[in-house]
Amino acid sequence: MERTTAISQQQQIHLYVRSANNLVKKLLQETMHNQPLTSSDQPWALAGANFPLDNATLEGKVKDMRTCYNINALHTMGEDEQGNFPDAVNRLIDLMVLSGIDKSQATLLTAKIWDYIDGDQVAHRGGGEDLLYLNKRPSYLTANQMLADISEIRAIDGMTAEIYQKISPYLCTLPDDKLIINVNTLTTEHSPLIQALTENKLTKDTIKKWLDNRPLGGWGDVQQALGARELGLTSEEQLKFMPYFTIKSDYFRFDGKITTNDVAYQWYLLLHWQDPDITSVLQIETQ
């Protein structure tokens, strides 16, 4: 009897999860269709909501995923002819330093993250390919491909629990090689990321003033955002940093939680938006 009840409860939870996912998809489609930009002023970005269900409660929140450093951007990057790191790699080093990690440690760890994700077996300075991990017990190999979930970087040599806790809130793994963040959905919590992508030219106070004065509905283009007087960036700096910023987002994450009969089920769903279609990319249980 207890086993039958448990199976029935599990089936009901999965039904709720499917319904919640469909609800989020519909919300994004209805609020994003034909919109020239993506903004935190739009209905999808409302703070977490609770929905009473039959014998259960649903909690959920939608997050723009163009507000983090996509480490999969490293997959296709290489050093130049002089052996210098690409700018995006240096931005990750700066992000780690701004997160409280020692510069030398941040440099080595960034090289190892890069080697873990890129598609070759040539180690970058301070990095490590398969040989490094084959000497471990148990042994394993580098991914040599884009990662599906940020937790996978825990397997990288030198990634301690303390470092992961510091850096992971600013990182993500999207299924493309783009490194861009949306000026219209950023908050002051993203200050270290903004600082890193602008070569630490901006203080946290400057970023706060900038975001506090963001137009209702968002900036109409990146040039307008980076040209805001609060930032005080030169024309050359604006042009240099512009490739890291956007006004439109194409990936969203829904974090959901179903609670029923003292049992909680948590998951997240990664969604890809390409007007007018929205597709599920990945669903992972986080309970």
C-alpha positions in Angstrom: 0.0 0.0 0.0 2.8 2.4 1.0 4.7 1.6 -2.3 1.6 2.3 -4.3 1.0 5.6 -2.6 4.7 6.6 -3.1 4.5 5.8 -6.8 1.2 7.7 -7.1 2.8 10.7 -5.3 5.8 10.6 -7.6 3.6 10.5 -10.7 1.7 13.5 -9.4 4.9 15.5 -8.8 6.1 14.9 -12.3 2.8 16.0 -13.6 3.1 19.2 -11.6 6.6 19.7 -12.9 5.5 19.3 -16.5 2.7 21.7 -16.0 5.0 24.3 -14.3 7.5 24.1 -17.2 4.7 24.6 -19.7 3.4 27.6 -17.8 6.9 29.2 -17.8 7.2 28.6 -21.5 3.9 30.2 -22.2 4.8 33.2 -20.0 8.0 33.8 -21.9 6.3 33.5 -25.2 3.6 35.9 -24.4 5.8 38.5 -22.9 8.9 38.2 -25.2 7.2 37.9 -28.6 8.2 40.8 -30.9 10.0 42.6 -28.1 13.1 44.6 -29.3 14.9 44.0 -26.0 14.9 41.8 -22.9 14.4 43.7 -19.6 13.9 43.0 -15.9 10.8 45.2 -16.1 9.0 42.6 -18.2 6.5 40.2 -16.6 8.7 37.1 -16.8 11.2 38.8 -14.5 8.8 39.1 -11.5 10.2 37.9 -8.2 9.5 34.2 -7.2 5.8 33.4 -7.0 3.9 30.7 -5.1 1.0 28.8 -6.7 -1.4 26.6 -4.6 -2.1 23.3 -6.2 -4.2 20.3 -5.2 -2.4 18.9 -2.1 0.8 20.8 -3.1 2.5 24.1 -3.5 4.6 25.3 -6.4 7.3 27.9 -6.0 9.3 29.2 -9.0 11.5 31.9 -10.4 12.7 32.7 -13.9 16.3 34.0 -14.4 17.9 35.6 -17.4 21.0 33.5 -18.2 22.8 36.3 -20.1 23.9 37.7 -16.7 26.8 35.4 -16.1 30.2 34.4 -17.5 29.6 31.5 -19.9 32.7 29.4 -19.5 31.8 27.4 -22.6 33.0 30.5 -24.6 36.5 29.1 -23.9 35.8 25.9 -25.9 36.9 27.5 -29.2 39.5 30.0 -28.0 43.2 29.7 -28.5 46.4 31.7 -27.8 47.7 34.1 -30.3 51.0 33.6 -32.2 52.9 35.1 -29.3 51.3 32.8 -26.8 49.1 35.5 -25.2 45.8 34.6 -23.6 42.6 35.8 -25.3 41.0 38.8 -23.7 38.0 36.7 -22.5 40.4 34.4 -20.6 41.9 37.5 -18.9 38.4 38.6 -18.0 37.9 35.3 -16.2 41.1 35.8 -14.3 40.0 39.3 -13.2 36.6 37.9 -12.2 38.2 35.4 -9.9 40.4 38.0 -8.4 37.4 40.3 -7.8 35.7 37.3 -6.1 38.5 37.1 -3.6 40.9 34.6 -5.2 44.6 35.2 -5.2 45.9 36.4 -8.7 48.4 33.6 -9.2 45.9 31.0 -8.1 43.2 32.6 -10.3 45.6 32.5 -13.3 46.5 28.8 -12.9 42.9 27.8 -12.3 41.6 29.7 -15.3 44.2 27.9 -17.5 43.0 24.6 -16.1 39.3 25.5 -16.7 40.2 26.5 -20.3 42.1 23.2 -20.9 39.3 21.2 -19.4 36.8 22.6 -21.9 38.8 23.3 -25.0 38.8 20.6 -27.8 42.5 19.8 -27.9 45.2 18.1 -25.8 47.7 21.0 -25.8 48.0 22.4 -22.3 48.1 26.2 -21.8 50.6 27.8 -19.4 49.7 26.6 -15.9 46.9 24.4 -17.2 46.6 20.6 -17.7 45.1 18.1 -20.1 44.4 14.4 -19.7 47.8 13.5 -18.3 47.1 15.6 -15.2 43.9 13.7 -14.5 45.1 10.3 -15.4 47.6 10.5 -12.6 44.8 11.0 -10.1 43.0 8.1 -8.2 40.5 7.4 -9.4 41.7 8.7 -12.8 39.6 10.4 -15.4 39.8 12.6 -18.5 39.2 16.2 -19.3 35.8 17.0 -20.9 37.3 18.5 -24.0 33.8 19.8 -24.8 31.3 22.3 -23.6 29.9 21.6 -20.2 26.2 21.1 -19.4 26.2 22.2 -15.8 28.5 24.5 -13.8 28.9 21.9 -11.1 31.1 20.0 -13.5 34.0 22.4 -12.9 34.3 20.8 -9.4 36.3 18.0 -11.1 39.0 20.5 -12.3 42.3 20.3 -10.5 42.7 23.1 -8.0 39.0 23.8 -7.7 38.4 23.7 -4.0 35.0 23.9 -2.3 35.9 27.4 -1.1 36.9 28.7 -4.5 33.8 27.1 -6.1 31.5 28.8 -3.6 33.2 32.2 -4.4 33.2 32.0 -8.2 30.2 29.8 -9.2 27.5 32.5 -8.6 29.0 34.4 -11.6 29.6 31.5 -13.9 27.3 29.5 -16.2 27.4 26.9 -18.9 25.3 27.8 -21.9 25.3 25.6 -25.1 27.1 28.1 -27.2 30.5 30.0 -27.3 29.1 33.5 -26.7 30.3 35.7 -23.8 27.7 38.4 -23.5 25.7 39.9 -20.6 22.4 41.8 -20.8 22.7 45.4 -19.6 18.9 45.5 -19.0 18.7 42.6 -16.6 21.9 43.1 -14.6 21.7 44.0 -10.9 24.3 45.2 -8.3 24.8 41.5 -7.5 26.6 41.2 -10.8 29.0 44.0 -10.0 32.2 41.8 -10.0 31.2 40.4 -13.4 30.6 43.9 -14.9 33.9 45.1 -13.4 35.8 42.1 -14.9 34.4 42.6 -18.4 35.3 46.3 -18.3 38.9 45.7 -17.1 38.1 46.9 -13.6 37.5 50.4 -14.8 34.4 50.8 -12.8 33.8 50.8 -9.0 30.8 49.1 -7.3 29.4 52.6 -6.5 29.6 53.7 -10.1 27.8 50.5 -11.2 25.1 51.0 -8.7 24.5 54.6 -9.9 24.5 53.3 -13.5 21.9 50.6 -12.8 19.8 52.9 -10.6 19.5 55.3 -13.5 18.6 52.7 -16.1 15.6 53.8 -18.1 12.3 52.2 -17.4 12.0 49.4 -19.8 15.8 49.3 -20.4 18.4 50.8 -22.6 17.5 50.7 -26.3 21.0 49.7 -27.4 24.4 48.8 -25.9 26.0 52.1 -27.1 23.4 54.1 -25.1 24.1 51.9 -22.0 27.9 52.1 -22.1 27.8 55.8 -23.0 25.8 56.7 -19.9 27.5 59.6 -18.1 27.5 57.6 -14.8 30.1 55.2 -16.2 32.5 57.9 -17.5 34.0 55.5 -20.2 35.9 57.0 -23.1 34.8 56.3 -26.6 37.7 53.9 -27.1 36.7 52.0 -23.9 33.1 51.8 -24.9 34.1 50.4 -28.3 36.4 47.8 -26.7 33.9 46.6 -24.1 30.8 46.6 -26.4 31.2 43.0 -27.7 30.6 41.7 -24.1 27.2 43.4 -23.8 23.8 43.0 -25.3 20.2 44.2 -24.8 18.5 40.9 -25.8 18.6 37.5 -24.1 18.1 34.1 -25.5 18.6 31.7 -22.6 16.5 31.6 -19.4 16.5 29.4 -16.4 13.5 28.4 -14.4 14.1 27.2 -10.8 11.1 25.3 -9.5 10.1 23.6 -6.2 7.1 21.4 -5.6 6.1 20.6 -2.0 3.5 18.0 -1.2 2.9 15.9 2.0 6.3 17.0 3.5 8.1 15.9 0.3 9.9 18.6 -1.7 11.1 18.2 -5.3 13.4 20.8 -6.8 14.6 21.2 -10.3 15.8 23.7 -12.9 15.0 24.0 -16.5 17.2 25.7 -19.1 15.2 27.3 -21.9 16.3 28.7 -25.3 14.3 31.6 -26.8 14.3 32.4 -30.5 11.2 34.3 -31.3 8.6 32.9 -31.6 9.9 29.5 -30.4 11.0 28.4 -27.0 12.6 25.1 -26.4 13.7 23.1 -23.4 17.5 22.6 -23.4 18.2 20.8 -20.1 16.4 19.8 -17.0 18.2 18.8 -13.8 16.9 17.7 -10.5 18.5 19.8 -7.7 16.9 18.2 -4.7 
